[in-house]
């Protein structure tokens, strides 16, 4: 989904402010929600992908006005409701409202795929290949940031085979596939003329990519 | 905001307490496990782990080679493993290349070697601008890189967790691995800072 979480390249959030001698947790409730969340996810069998998506489905205004650990509270509430562990009535009795799950955008995953895919799929791309991030806008979870969509880059590393978050977050199959570090020139991403060299590497699954090899004779010949 | 809460919790504190009680009643979590896990990240897992790896890489060429080839194994051999540390990659800063780590979509971070991320790493300001204006973000931290140094930003959009291997500062030739580890900061291992030379700090101090 094109959610509020996908903020790479946005402006207006001000300078980065560093806190001197920052504690690991800033309040006792932060110290408790962090492990409570991890333990709950483990108990419910929730993947990191599904957890991230439960945060992404928060109402955008609420996402922006919540702190990091407040977003974790919302995620846990949403998952508890959706996994049928806590009902809206139980939430109302305990919290005074129906919990964050009552106002979260419902998950819209892709259709489930069969488990027929190979556990060790072959890599379609290799280091040095020119690729383009596809212009995908799925309604569910994705790890293809908007700022990279439609942009051309170069594969710099093949990280090996990983479960595909777009399906895995929705329990629609693991679809294991190669994931690559794809390097984009800052000028390609932001269109700004810069004399200084800047590159952004984004880790992208194979299904996010298409070949951007120039037509005609292959350049080089390096294998 | 009322001026006196009379010790009555409100907002997230009250909510987390109510959630914990609800889940404890259902037998899903217990306070001992919560305490134990919180304790791990408060006391055991932190940037000291990464600093020790960096210091070893600076003093042991074979370890540095292993770190750059397979940072997960290099962390494991020093006893650092766990969640958000299963696919570690170390990226090396040189005189020509400076690396910066971010997660624009959430706040992915190499927990096993750096601990839990600081608030600024999770902030919208950092997540949004680290990819589009990395030099500006570094200036927010007081680091101005010359234009001829290439900046490489790594957006942790998948399961790879990055660790920057900073440049070893001048004036550290005689220092032991432990003394070097003391110099290495979390910020330098994310890439928003360089490791300061003890010489420079010394001279600055003497001016103060």
Interface residues (C-beta under 8 A of the other chain):
Chain A: X5 X6 X7 X8 X9 X10 X11 X13 X14 X15 X16 X17 X18 X19 X22 X24 X25 X26 X27 X28 X29 X31 X32 X33 X34 X35 X36 X38 X39 X40 X43 X52 X55 X64 X67 X68 X69 X70 X73 X76 X77 X80 X85 X86 X90 X94 X95 X143 X144 X145 X147 X159 X162 X165 X179 X181 X183 X186 X189 X190 X195 X196 X197 X198 X199 X200 X201 X202 X203 X204 X205
Chain B: X12 X13 X15 X16 X17 X18 X19 X20 X21 X22 X23 X26 X28 X29 X33 X34 X35 X36 X37 X38 X41 X42 X46 X83 X87 X102 X104 X105 X106 X107 X115 X116 X118 X119 X120 X122 X123 X124 X125 X126 X127 X128 X129 X130 X131 X132 X134 X135 X137 X140 X141 X147 X148 X149 X150 X151 X152 X153 X154 X155 X156 X157 X158 X159 X160 X187 X192
